[in-house]
Amino acid sequence: MEYVTGGLLLAAFLVVVVAIVRGQSPIIMLLVLTLAWAIIAGIGVDDIQSKILQGGGVQYAGAVIIIVFGAWFAQVLIQTGIAESVIRSAVELAGDRPMVTAFTVNLVTALLFTSMYGVGAAIAIGVIALPIMLSQGIPARVAAPVFTMGIGAGTFVNLVQFGTFEKLFPGIRYEAPWLQYWFIGMLVYLACAWLMIWINLRRLGVRHAASVDTVAAPPQRKRTPYYTYIVPILPVLMIMVFKWAIIPTFLVCIVAALALTWKDRTLQGHLNLFNKTFFDAFPDIATIAALWTICGMIIVAGQMPEIAGALRPIFDPILPHSTLQAALFFAVLGGIGSIYRGPLVVVGTGAALLAIILSNNEIPIPYLYALWLAPTVMQGSVDPTNSWTLWTIGYTKVSHGQFLRTAFPYGCLMVVVCSAICYAMFG
């Protein structure tokens, strides 16, 4: 009977994965999966409504709050002009050299997104960076992944992502030796992105700017002083050096950004901007907040004895049980399993797999997070269903197929290399 129940739970899981891949809302489908699992496993109505829906719904409320503060900080960087000034100054240093410009945009985007977060932040940087690359003749199918892979590289050490995943992977810390590996992962992804740029620009060449169908960039604003350029990486430095907590760090950095651009507005203008950026942050995080809420439900459901007990015999032969098996598992499946909201996307159907792996208590949690981080980063920069990736594809008028053919192999290469490095360092 246990295998029958487990088979039905697995079938429901696969149906939801296929539905999400085909374009159905991950939020709706994951909620459906949560309820379907509870009903199939025979969990009572009282436990469904109190433990799974209520308890799971608030399980990761703290993660949503951290996402809000990260998006708020990103809005401050955007609306003070600091983010725009950083990227324009960097591109000017690259000069009229398309390959160097692409390298520069990728690197600077990564540095900005070590602390920035949200689709609004991605759009605000994208409408500056993408027209610059397109105007220099860089093909759109290359410019798009240059930008999104830059976001992904920064995400390796992004404070918001760490703060939210800290709730899913209890016990991880933003400190050595794991922080060293995350920085190495960032460098590996930058190297893969630069390899993608070099190979594709040599193969495709650079078109004359006059022949490129570019979209108009927003008018340039007054540059902020050079000393303001430290602000985007200030949160990372504060947590690394002074061991501050995430929310106080973002508050201090928000005030610092406003203070360092004080000449641009009055005291009342500062107060108005402080208030406005907070409200502007919420549209950025609506979808991800909903996903975290639903994923809390499905993780709690997956940990219920009725569901975990039925799924374990089904998944045990597939899931890793040692550090070496885990490294091989993510190296082989991490890339393909992370696109189109596949079964290795933690904030998605991967939440069910995470619940089972954690319940086995066989793989150290910091090691598991380190391995799972590379596929997570790849999903956030290569998956066409990801919000800022979808926006980038639409903005540059690149087809999903073109984008994937250009970016996907290098994303998979990053996952393989990072898995090997992780095992070498901690396995």
N, C-alpha and C positions, 0 to 999 in steps of 0.2 A: 504493500500500500504506500510505503514511503517513496518508492521509486515512481509510482504513478503520480503522486502529488508533486514530486520534484520535476517530473517530466512536464506536467501541466504548467508549473511555475516557469520552467525554462522556455516552453512554447510561448507563454505570454510575454516573456522578456524579449524573445526574438521577434515577435510580431510588432512590439513597440519600437525596437531598433529599426526594423524595415520601414515602419511608418514614418519615423523621424528622418531617415535617409531620403525618403520620398517627398519630404517637405512638410510633413505635419508639425504642428507646434510642439516643441519639446516640453513645454510647460504642461499642456493638456495631456499629452501622451504619458508623461511620467506620473501625473496624478492618477490617470486611468490605471497604469501599472501598479501603483501603490494599492489602490482599492482592489484590483483584480487579485493580486498576491494575497491580500488579507482574506478575501472571500474564499479563494481556492484552498488556502491553508486552514480554513475553518476557524479563524479568529472571531471572537464574539463582537457584537456591535459596541458594547461598552469599551472594550480595549481598542477597537478601531477609532472611535471618536475621541477617547481620552489619551491613549498612549501614542497612537500613530499620527492622527491628524492634529490634535492639539499639542501633544508633547513634541512630536517631530517638527511641527510648523514653527515652534519657537526655539527649537534646538540650536539653530545657528543664527539667531537674531543678532548676536554680537558680530558675526561676519558681515551682515548687511550694514551695520553701523560703520564698520571700518571702510567698507566700500563707499559709503556716503562721504566720509572725510577725505578719502583719496580723490574722489571725483570733485569735491569742493576745492581741494588744493590745485587740481588740474585747471579748473575754471579760473582760479586766481592767476595762475601762470599765463593763461590765454588772455584774459581781459586786462591784465596789466601790461601786456605786450612783451613780457620776458621771453616766453617760448618762441614767439615769432622772431624776436631779435637774435636769439641764439642760433636758430636755423639759418636765417638770412646771412648772418656774419660768417658762419661756417662755410656756406656755399660760395660766398664771395672769395674766400681764401682758396677754394678749389679752382676758381677761374673758369674759363671756357674750355674745360676738359671734361667731356661727358662721363668717362669712366671714373675719374677722380670725383666728379660731382656725385655720381651714384654711390661710391664708397662713402663719401662724406655724409650724404643724406641718411644712409643706412646706419652709420655710426652715431650721428647726432640724435637720430630718432630713438636709438637704443638707450642713449644716455638720458634723454628726456623721460622715457617710459620706465626708468628705474623707480620713478616716484609718481608720474602722471598715471591716470587711470580713467577709463570710460570711453564710450563711443564718441561723445562730444569732443573729448580731448583729441582723439584720433582724427576726427574730421577737421578740427581746427588746425592741426599740423599738416594734414594731408592737402588741404586747399592751398597751402603755401609750397610744400615740398614737391608735390606731383607736377604742377605746371612748370616749375623750374626744370625738372628733369625732362619733361616732354618738350619744352621749348629748346632744349639743347639737342634734340633729335634722338633721345633714348626711347626705344620702342615701348609702347604702353604695356605690352606683356612682360617687359622687364621692369619698368618703373613701378608697376603695382606690387610685385613681391619684394622689390627693394624696400619699399615703405613698410609693408606688413611684416616682413621678416625682421626689420629693425625694431618694430614694436615687440615682436616675440623675443628677440634677444634681450631687451631691457626687462622683460617680464621675469626672466630667470631670478633677478634679485629685487623685483618690484615689491615694495612694502605692503601694498594693498593685497596683492595675491598671497603673500606669505601670511598676512594677518587673517585672511579668510580661511586659507587651507590649514592654518594652525588649529582650527576647530575640528577639521576632518581627520587630521593626523596628530592626535594628542601627544605632546612630548617633544615636538620639533622646536628648535631655537634658532633665532637669527644671529648665529655666532659660529666661530670656528669649531671644528674643521669643516662643517657642512657648508658654511658661507663661502669658504674657499672653492668648494666644488661648484657652487652655484655661479660664482664669477667665472670659473673655467667653462661652465656650460654656456654662459653668455659669450665668451670669446670663441668657443667652438661654433656657435650659431652665426656669429659675425663672419668667421672664416668661411663657413658654408655659403653664406649669402654673397660674400665677395667672390667666391669661386663661381657661383651662379652668374654674377654680373660679368666676370671676366670671360667665361665661356660663351655666354649668350651675346655679348656685345662684339666679340670677335667673330661669332658665327652670323649674327643678324646684321652687324654693322650699325652705323648711326645714320639716321635719315636727316636730310637738311631740315632745319627748323621750319622753313616756309611750307614744307609738305606735311607737317604734323598738325593734326586736328586737335589743338589744345583747348582746354577750357580756361577761361579768364581767371587769373588769380585775384584775390581781393587787393584793394589798394594798400600800399605799404604805409604802416604807421611810423611814428617817430621812434627811433631806436632807444631802448633803455640803456643806461650806462653799463659798461663792461663788468663792473663789480656785481651787478645783479645776476650775472650768468652762473654764479655759484648756487643760486636758490634751487634749481631743479634737482641737484644732487645733495642738497643740504639735509633732507630727511634721512637718506641712507647714511650719511656721515654721522648724524646725531645718534642714530641707533647703534651703529657700529662702534663709535668711540665713547659716547657717553651713556650708552645702554638705556636710552629713554624708551618709554612705552610709545606705541604707534599713534594713538589719538593726540596726546599732548605734543608729540613731535609735529604732526600736521598743523595743529593750532599755532605753534610757535612759528613754523615756516610760512603759514598764511600771513601772519602779522609781519614777518620779516619781508615778504614780497611786497606788501603794501607800504611798509616803511621805507624800503629802498627805492621805491618809485614815488615818493611823497611829493616831488616837484610837479607831478602831472595832474594833481587834483587838490582840492581843499580838504580840510578835516571832515566836513560833512560829506564830501565826495568819497573819502576813504570809507566812512561808515556806510554810505549807500552801496559802495562796491562790495564791502564785506558781506552785507545782507543779500545783495543781488546774486553774487556768485554761489552762495549757499543754496538759494532756490533754483538756480540754473543747473546745479549738479544733479538734481533728482531725475530729470528725463534721461540722463545718461545711464542711470543704474536701474531703471525700472525692470527691464527684462532679467538682468542678472540677479536682482533681489528676489524676483518671483522664482527663478530657478533654484536659488539657495533655499528658499522656503519649502519648495516641493521636494528637493533632494534631502532635506532634513527628515521629511516624512518617509521617503523610501529607504533611507539608511536605518531609521528606527524600525521600519517594517522588516528589513532584511536581517536585523539582529533579534527579532522575536523568535523564541525557540521553535515555534511551529514552522516558520519559514526557513530559518537557518538550518534546522535539522533535516528538512526535506531537500534543500538545495545542495548541502554539503556532499552527499554521495554523487551527485551529478557533476559538480564542478571540481571536486577533488582531483580527478585524473588530469584536469586541464590546467588548473591554477598552480603557480609555483609554491614549493614548500621549503626552499633553501635560497640562500643569497645568490648562488650561481644560477639556479633555475630562474630566479626572478630577473636577473640580468639578461639571460637569454630570452625569456618571455617578452620583456619590453623591447629588446633589440629587434626581435623578429616581428612582433605584432604591434608595437607602439606606434609606428607610422600609419599603417593602414587602419588600425583600430581607433584612430583619433580624428579622422575626417568624417564629415557628414554626421556629426554627433554619434559616432560609433560607440561600441561597448567599452572603450577604454577612456571615455570622457568622464572625468570624475563628477563634474557638475552636469550630470546627465545619467544615462543608463549605467555608466561605470560606477555610480554610487552603490549599485547592488553588488558588483564584484568587490568593491572596497569593503563593504560590510562583511562579506564572507571571508576575505583574506585577513581582515583584522580579527575576526572571531577565531580564526585558526591559531593566532598568536605564535606564529613560527618565524616570521621575518621581522627584524627590528624596524620599528615605525619610522625613525629618521631615514633609514636606508630605503625603505619602501617609498617614502615621499621623494627622496632624491631621484630614484628611478622613474617614478611616475611624473616628475616635473617636466622632463623632456617631451613626452607625448602631449602633456597639457599645454606647454608652450607652442608646440607644433599646431595643435588644434586652434589656438588663439591667433595664429598667423598664416595658416595655410588652408584651413577648413573654409570652404566657400559659404557655409551657413553661419559662420561667426559674424557678428554684427559689423565690426569695422572692416573686416575682409570683404564682406558683401558690399559695403559702401564703396570701398576702393575699387572693386571690380566694376561696379556701375559707373563710378566717376571717370574711370579711364577707358570705359567702353570695351573692356576685354571680356571674352567669353569665359565661362567657368572652365571649359576644356583647355583653353590656352593658358589660363592662370595655373591650373594644376600641372600641366605638362612642363611649365617653367619652374614652378616652386616645389612641387611634391618630391622629386628625387632628392633635393638638397635638404628638405625637412627630414626625410627618412635617414639620410646620411648623418644628420645631426643626432638623431635619436640613437642610432647604432653606436656612434663614437662616444656619446655621453654615457650610454649603458656600460660600455667597456671601461671608460675612465672611472665610473662610479664603483664598479666591481673591483678594479685595481686599487682604488683608494680605501674602500670600506668592506669589501667582500671577504 
